[in-house]
Amino acid sequence: MPSNTDITLRTYILTFHGELDADFASSFCPPETTFTREGNIFRLANLRLDQSGLIGLLRQLHNLGCVILTLESEKESV
Protein backbone atom coordinates (compact mmCIF):
# COMPACT_ATOMS: atom_id res chain seq x y z
CA MET A 1 0.00 0.00 0.00
CA PRO A 2 1.50 3.39 -0.98
CA SER A 3 2.13 5.94 1.74
CA ASN A 4 0.40 9.32 1.75
CA THR A 5 3.62 10.92 0.47
CA ASP A 6 3.72 8.74 -2.69
CA ILE A 7 2.42 10.42 -5.82
CA THR A 8 1.19 8.13 -8.57
CA LEU A 9 0.59 9.72 -11.93
CA ARG A 10 -1.09 8.01 -14.82
CA THR A 11 -1.32 9.03 -18.42
CA TYR A 12 -4.95 9.07 -19.59
CA ILE A 13 -6.82 9.32 -22.85
CA LEU A 14 -10.31 10.69 -22.30
CA THR A 15 -13.01 10.80 -24.97
CA PHE A 16 -16.27 12.63 -24.31
CA HIS A 17 -19.26 14.30 -25.96
CA GLY A 18 -20.14 17.90 -25.23
CA GLU A 19 -19.85 21.57 -26.11
CA LEU A 20 -16.38 22.95 -25.35
CA ASP A 21 -13.67 25.01 -26.99
CA ALA A 22 -9.89 24.55 -27.08
CA ASP A 23 -9.49 26.97 -24.15
CA PHE A 24 -10.87 24.25 -21.87
CA ALA A 25 -7.71 22.14 -22.25
CA SER A 26 -5.38 25.06 -21.55
CA SER A 27 -7.44 26.08 -18.52
CA PHE A 28 -8.07 22.69 -16.86
CA CYS A 29 -5.43 20.23 -18.16
CA PRO A 30 -1.66 19.82 -17.75
CA PRO A 31 0.38 21.68 -20.42
CA GLU A 32 1.41 18.52 -22.33
CA THR A 33 -2.22 17.49 -22.90
CA THR A 34 -3.34 17.28 -26.53
CA PHE A 35 -6.89 18.32 -27.41
CA THR A 36 -8.67 17.17 -30.56
CA ARG A 37 -12.23 17.68 -31.69
CA GLU A 38 -14.39 15.97 -34.29
CA GLY A 39 -17.85 17.53 -34.25
CA ASN A 40 -19.05 17.32 -30.64
CA ILE A 41 -16.68 14.45 -29.77
CA PHE A 42 -13.55 15.54 -27.91
CA ARG A 43 -10.37 13.69 -27.07
CA LEU A 44 -7.87 14.68 -24.41
CA ALA A 45 -4.68 12.63 -24.76
CA ASN A 46 -1.44 12.59 -22.78
CA LEU A 47 -3.32 13.67 -19.65
CA ARG A 48 -0.80 13.17 -16.80
CA LEU A 49 -2.79 13.32 -13.58
CA ASP A 50 -3.03 11.69 -10.19
CA GLN A 51 -6.37 10.29 -9.04
CA SER A 52 -7.58 13.51 -7.42
CA GLY A 53 -6.69 15.51 -10.55
CA LEU A 54 -8.63 13.07 -12.71
CA ILE A 55 -11.67 13.25 -10.44
CA GLY A 56 -11.54 17.05 -10.52
CA LEU A 57 -11.38 17.06 -14.32
CA LEU A 58 -14.28 14.60 -14.60
CA ARG A 59 -16.37 16.72 -12.23
CA GLN A 60 -15.63 19.85 -14.26
CA LEU A 61 -16.69 18.08 -17.47
CA HIS A 62 -19.84 16.77 -15.76
CA ASN A 63 -20.70 20.28 -14.53
CA LEU A 64 -20.40 21.50 -18.14
CA GLY A 65 -22.88 18.83 -19.31
CA CYS A 66 -20.36 16.56 -21.02
CA VAL A 67 -20.82 12.79 -21.34
CA ILE A 68 -17.75 10.57 -20.86
CA LEU A 69 -17.47 8.01 -23.66
CA THR A 70 -14.13 6.30 -22.85
CA LEU A 71 -11.28 6.57 -20.36
CA GLU A 72 -8.02 4.69 -20.86
CA SER A 73 -4.92 4.75 -18.64
CA GLU A 74 -1.32 3.66 -18.59
CA LYS A 75 0.40 3.68 -15.19
CA GLU A 76 3.45 5.87 -14.69
CA SER A 77 5.08 6.42 -11.32
CA VAL A 78 6.89 9.63 -10.40
C-alpha positions as CSV (number, residue, x, y, z in Angstrom):
1,M,0.0,0.0,0.0
2,P,1.5,3.4,-1.0
3,S,2.1,5.9,1.7
4,N,0.4,9.3,1.7
5,T,3.6,10.9,0.5
6,D,3.7,8.7,-2.7
7,I,2.4,10.4,-5.8
8,T,1.2,8.1,-8.6
9,L,0.6,9.7,-11.9
10,R,-1.1,8.0,-14.8
11,T,-1.3,9.0,-18.4
12,Y,-4.9,9.1,-19.6
13,I,-6.8,9.3,-22.9
14,L,-10.3,10.7,-22.3
15,T,-13.0,10.8,-25.0
16,F,-16.3,12.6,-24.3
17,H,-19.3,14.3,-26.0
18,G,-20.1,17.9,-25.2
19,E,-19.8,21.6,-26.1
20,L,-16.4,23.0,-25.3
21,D,-13.7,25.0,-27.0
22,A,-9.9,24.6,-27.1
23,D,-9.5,27.0,-24.2
24,F,-10.9,24.2,-21.9
25,A,-7.7,22.1,-22.3
26,S,-5.4,25.1,-21.6
27,S,-7.4,26.1,-18.5
28,F,-8.1,22.7,-16.9
29,C,-5.4,20.2,-18.2
30,P,-1.7,19.8,-17.8
31,P,0.4,21.7,-20.4
32,E,1.4,18.5,-22.3
33,T,-2.2,17.5,-22.9
34,T,-3.3,17.3,-26.5
35,F,-6.9,18.3,-27.4
36,T,-8.7,17.2,-30.6
37,R,-12.2,17.7,-31.7
38,E,-14.4,16.0,-34.3
39,G,-17.8,17.5,-34.3
40,N,-19.0,17.3,-30.6
41,I,-16.7,14.4,-29.8
42,F,-13.5,15.5,-27.9
43,R,-10.4,13.7,-27.1
44,L,-7.9,14.7,-24.4
45,A,-4.7,12.6,-24.8
46,N,-1.4,12.6,-22.8
47,L,-3.3,13.7,-19.7
48,R,-0.8,13.2,-16.8
49,L,-2.8,13.3,-13.6
50,D,-3.0,11.7,-10.2
51,Q,-6.4,10.3,-9.0
52,S,-7.6,13.5,-7.4
53,G,-6.7,15.5,-10.5
54,L,-8.6,13.1,-12.7
55,I,-11.7,13.2,-10.4
56,G,-11.5,17.1,-10.5
57,L,-11.4,17.1,-14.3
58,L,-14.3,14.6,-14.6
59,R,-16.4,16.7,-12.2
60,Q,-15.6,19.8,-14.3
61,L,-16.7,18.1,-17.5
62,H,-19.8,16.8,-15.8
63,N,-20.7,20.3,-14.5
64,L,-20.4,21.5,-18.1
65,G,-22.9,18.8,-19.3
66,C,-20.4,16.6,-21.0
67,V,-20.8,12.8,-21.3
68,I,-17.7,10.6,-20.9
69,L,-17.5,8.0,-23.7
70,T,-14.1,6.3,-22.8
71,L,-11.3,6.6,-20.4
72,E,-8.0,4.7,-20.9
73,S,-4.9,4.8,-18.6
74,E,-1.3,3.7,-18.6
75,K,0.4,3.7,-15.2
76,E,3.5,5.9,-14.7
77,S,5.1,6.4,-11.3
78,V,6.9,9.6,-10.4
